[in-house]
Every structure is written in structure tokens, then in C-alpha cells.
Amino acid sequence: MKKEILLIMVFFGIGAGISAQSWTALNAGLLKTAVNVEKISIVDKDVVWCVSGSTSPTHEFAVSTDGGVTFKKGTVKGMGTKQYFSDIFAISDKVAYVSVYSNPAAPGAVYKTTDGGATWTQQAPSTLFFDFNSFPNALHFWDENNGLAFGDPTSNNDDSNEIFTTNDGGTTWTQVPAANVPANTLPENGTYYNYNPLVVKDSTVWYPTVNGYLYRSDNKGQNWRRTKIDTTATIASLSFLDDKLTGIAVTNQAVPYKTIDGGETWTQMSGSANGPFPEIVSVPGTGIFVTSTASGAVRSAYSIDKGETWIKIDDVNQYYGLEFKDMNTGYAGGNPKTTGGLYKWNPGILDIKEETKLNKCQLYPNPVSGKLIIDLSRTELSSASIMLSNVQGQILKSINCTNNFSEMEINEPDGMYFITVRSANESFTTRVVVKK
């Protein structure tokens, strides 16, 4: 529990100060005619790639090697005028793949760059998504050689989804036998997917469909099984925690479902104005879900209790994609016409104290409803100011203390807040949950 609390505090920028905002608009340099950024691939804290939207005619990509400070923009040369991005996956600042579909119907394709986007080469055009009805949807690579490409079913492979694997960095691809993939039955054929990425944890892969089903593989896509989430609805988004058991699926009508057995069974959850929304991801290493949307009174929110409750992050921006690499590195897609195409997660980490230091400040009761006791008897402070802040960094109230025990009346709405203790020589922050 101590480790989890510390990770949550780090995630929300708790240290010598509180972040004033959680998302910072970035200008990725995409043309104003580009469609909303939906696909983002994070390599590490410095390198991030994105592509223009799934109906964009510009065929643009952008890559940053300095954590989003600057971007290099280009186009994927070789794409047809009626081809559009469905996914991107980056290996490094030089190597990246994009999958593209055609509208009207025509063979799909996967393109690869090894020089940071200066040139792109179509991968295995005679074997990879070559069917006239092929529709590539998603890409994932475990390393520079081993990867997976997932597509809609076609009439040429027993109505099973087109799934290909590579072990040589995309030079050659092998289709997973139809016998290893549960077959679809009409009228489901051709109605799969919603441009969402594969969800991958280690060797396990999950894939939601627009018909309310879930595909799962435990051996990097070689064998699959299928379960039901809600066969009356489109599954718009899906995410799993690191335990590979706890997952949340959200329909395109923002109806949430939860699993605690890796996706074998699902139970409908109670949604709220704060989420979850039809864009949801987990933050690796934290046990936190983040959700976002392009409309509504709340635009992004987070959950620290496995999706049971959601706490607002902001109510202003429009988000079209969401991706986290770790608790410090996350991006959301935006509209190039208004924001430059991207937002970057701003944890505002200034000075994360050691766990033993943070534990010197004792709060009780926690969760609290009403009077909160702040116990500083384990510190060496003779006087300090105590501030209550929300996740947006707004200071809600402040008191001065001249002894080891102080009281603060907490009447805020349910959610997670932060108590910052600041003296002339030091400052540290800890978490308090309000629950009435």
C-alpha cells in the first residue's frame, strides 16, 4: 500500500510543488487540414511519434526526440490517395511502422521507416493484407524483430480475422492459421474493430470488436480465444492493469464493463459524468486508469480504485487519442486546427521526496469527511503552512500551524486531494481522500 500511494503521488506531480495543469498543448506541426490525432506511439521519455487522423488526406506523421519540445514533420511517401492511417508503432527515433487501410476497398498495407521518416517501404506487399477486402487495424512489436499485425476478417480466410506475425522486423510476415482464430459468422464479417490499439501486457494480447466481443491470446498472437462483453454494442476502448486480470471496456455509448479474471467474464459498471469515457488506458506501474473524451462536461479523469470512482482532471480540452508509457510520460491526441495536434501529460515533478520523508506527515482519518487531523509530531518542524490542493494544482485552503497537531475542516466533493506542508526549509506533500 505504501508503494502504491507513493506511485500515485509521483504520478500526480507531488513533491516540492503541485502542477498547475495536467495537460500541456503541443504543436506537432501537422497541417491545419489534418484530421484529429488519434494514434500515438511512445518509445521513451524523449521519443514520441504520432500520425494524422484515420480519415486525414494529408498522410502526415510527426516525431519528437526531445520529449515534445520540438517535432519533425513529414509524410509517408508511397501511400495512395485513398489510403488512411489505422495505427502507428515506433521502435526508436529512427524505426517506426504504420498500418493503413483503403477506402473504397482495396488491399491494405504496412509501411516501415528506418531513417526517422525520410523514406518508407511497404512491407511484404504480396503476403501482408494483400486481399482486396483487407483492413489492417493494429500493430504491436515486442522488440525490433518480433511483431504482430491485426486486421478485419476477409472472405478468403474462413471469416477469421487476418493476423500476421513477424520475427525479422517486418521483412517477412506469416499469417496465423485460421484454425487458431475463432471464426466469425455473418453478418459479423467485416464489422470488426474501432481503430483502437491492441492491449498488450507481456505475451498477452487483447483485442475488442465493434460487435461486443473480446479476443485474447496468451502467446503473442499465435492462438486466440473469444469471449463476450456486450454483443449489442460497439466496444470503443479497452484497457488492462499490469496484473492482467483487472480490465475495463467502454462502449461507444460510454457504458463501462469490468473484468477481474482477464476478460473471461464481464460485469456492467455504473458510469458517471466523470467517466469512464470511450478512450481509456492504464498507466504502467501505477494501478491507475486514465480516461478521456472530446465532448461533455468532463474531458479527462483518472481512477485510483480500479475504475469504481473517477476524479476529474480537466473540463476544457478535446482528446482523440490517449497513450501512457509510464507515470511520467503520457500524451493525448488533439485537433491540429486548434491545438497543434497533441497534449503532453504534465506531472509537474519537481522534487520527489523519499517515502520515509513523506510518511512523517500523518493524516487521519483518511479517507476523511469533515475534520482532518494533520500530525507533524514525527517531523522537526516548529512552524509551517498547510495547504489543501486539488489535482489541478488549485490551492483550496491554507492554515498556519505552530505545534505538532493541526485541524482542517474538509468539505470538498469526493475525490483525491493533497496536503502540502511547507516551512522555511522544506516542503513535502501527501495524499488525502475525501469520501462522504
C-alpha positions, 0 to 999 in steps of 0.5 A: 500500500505504501508503494502504491500511494507513493506511485500515485503521488509521483504520478500526480506531480507531488513533491516540492510543488503541485502542477498547475495543469495536467495537460500541456498543448503541443504543436506537432506541426501537422497541417491545419487540414489534418484530421484529429490525432488519434494514434500515438506511439511512445518509445521513451521519455524523449521519443514520441511519434504520432500520425494524422487522423484515420480519415486525414488526406494529408498522410502526415506523421510527426516525431519528437526526440526531445520529449515534445519540445520540438517535432519533425514533420513529414509524410509517408511517401508511397501511400495512395490517395485513398489510403488512411492511417489505422495505427502507428508503432515506433521502435526508436527515433529512427524505426517506426511502422504504420498500418493503413487501410483503403477506402473504397476497398482495396488491399491494405498495407504496412509501411516501415521507416528506418531513417526517422521518416525520410523514406518508407517501404511497404512491407511484404506487399504480396503476403501482408493484407494483400486481399482486396477486402483487407483492413489492417487495424493494429500493430504491436512489436515486442522488440525490433524483430518480433511483431504482430499485425491485426486486421478485419476478417476477409472472405478468403480466410474462413471469416477469421480475422487476418493476423500476421506475425513477424520475427525479422522486423517486418521483412517477412510476415506469416499469417496465423492459421485460421484454425487458431482464430475463432471464426466469425459468422455473418453478418459479423464479417467485416464489422470488426474493430474501432481503430483502437490499439491492441492491449498488450501486457507481456505475451498477452494480447487483447483485442475488442470488436465493434460487435461486443466481443473480446479476443485474447491470446496468451502467446503473442498472437499465435492462438486466440480465444473469444469471449463476450462483453456486450454483443449489442454494442460497439466496444470503443476502448479497452484497457488492462492493469499490469496484473492482467486480470483487472480490465475495463471496456467502454462502449461507444455509448460510454457504458463501462464493463469490468473484468477481474479474471482477464476478460473471461467474464464481464460485469456492467459498471455504473458510469458517471459524468466523470467517466469512464469515457470511450478512450481509456488506458492504464498507466504502467506501474501505477494501478491507475486508469486514465480516461478521456473524451472530446465532448461533455462536461468532463474531458479527462479523469483518472481512477485510483480504485480500479475504475469504481470512482473517477476524479476529474482532471480537466473540463476544457480540452478535446482528446482523440487519442490517449497513450501512457508509457509510464507515470511520467510520460503520457500524451493525448491526441488533439485537433491540429486546427486548434491545438497543434495536434497533441497534449503532453501529460504534465506531472509537474515533478519537481522534487520527489521526496523519499517515502520515509520523508513523506510518511512523517506527515500523518493524516487521519482519518483518511479517507476523511469527511469533515475534520482532518487531523494533520500530525507533524509530531514525527517531523522537526518542524516548529512552524509551517503552512498547510495547504489543501490542493486539488489535482489541478494544482488549485490551492483550496485552503491554507492554515498556519500551524505552530505545534505538532497537531493541526485541524482542517475542516474538509468539505470538498466533493469526493475525490483525491486531494493533497496536503502540502506542508511547507516551512522555511526549509522544506516542503513535502506533500501527501495524499488525502481522500475525501469520501462522504 
